[in-house]
Amino acid sequence: MPASGVLSALDVAVLAVERRSWPSSGPKERHIREHLGLSPTRYYQLLNALLDDPRALRHDAVTVNRLLRRRAARRDRR
């Protein structure tokens, strides 16, 4: 975590991808590979770490809270 308390450009880009509405997983995964240079697996690892980062919540509370609710719902179904 940077000492400045500011998200990296990649972190901001990951949150921007999640802010968008995607018709299906195919276009989203293609965007992740082409624009972020990440595999979908690595992308979701970074995203999950971001959800637990208070800096991400400060940067985009609406998106982070929506994703946290979705993650909690998945855990509750298990």
C-alpha positions in Angstrom: 0.0 0.0 0.0 1.5 3.3 -1.0 2.3 5.6 1.9 0.4 8.4 0.2 -2.9 6.7 0.6 -3.7 7.1 -3.1 -4.9 4.2 -5.3 -2.6 3.2 -8.1 -3.7 3.8 -11.7 -4.3 0.1 -12.1 -6.6 0.1 -9.0 -8.6 3.0 -10.4 -8.9 1.2 -13.7 -10.1 -1.9 -12.1 -12.8 0.0 -10.3 -13.8 1.8 -13.5 -14.3 -1.6 -15.2 -16.6 -2.6 -12.4 -18.5 0.6 -12.6 -19.5 -0.2 -16.2 -22.5 -2.3 -17.2 -21.5 -5.3 -19.3 -23.9 -7.4 -21.5 -22.0 -10.6 -20.6 -18.7 -11.8 -19.3 -17.1 -12.2 -22.8 -16.7 -8.5 -23.6 -15.7 -7.7 -20.0 -12.9 -10.3 -20.1 -11.7 -9.1 -23.5 -11.6 -5.5 -22.2 -9.6 -6.7 -19.1 -7.0 -8.5 -21.3 -6.7 -5.8 -24.0 -6.9 -2.6 -21.8 -5.5 -3.7 -18.5 -3.1 -6.4 -19.7 -4.3 -8.8 -17.0 -5.8 -12.3 -17.1 -9.3 -12.4 -15.7 -8.0 -14.5 -12.8 -5.5 -11.9 -11.8 -8.0 -9.1 -12.3 -10.5 -10.7 -9.9 -7.7 -11.3 -7.4 -6.9 -7.6 -7.5 -10.5 -6.6 -7.3 -11.1 -8.7 -4.2 -8.2 -7.2 -2.5 -9.5 -3.7 -3.5 -12.8 -4.4 -1.9 -11.0 -4.7 1.5 -9.0 -1.5 0.9 -10.4 1.6 2.6 -8.8 3.7 -0.1 -11.1 2.0 -2.7 -14.1 2.8 -0.6 -13.1 6.4 -0.4 -12.5 6.6 -4.2 -15.8 4.9 -5.3 -18.1 4.1 -2.4 -21.1 3.2 -4.6 -19.2 0.6 -6.7 -17.3 -0.9 -3.7 -20.4 -1.2 -1.6 -22.4 -2.8 -4.4 -19.6 -5.3 -4.9 -19.3 -6.0 -1.2 -23.0 -6.7 -1.0 -22.7 -9.1 -4.0 -19.7 -10.9 -2.4 -21.6 -11.2 0.9 -24.7 -12.6 -0.9 -22.5 -15.3 -2.6 -20.9 -16.2 0.7 -24.3 -16.5 2.3 -25.5 -18.9 -0.4 -22.7 -21.4 0.4 
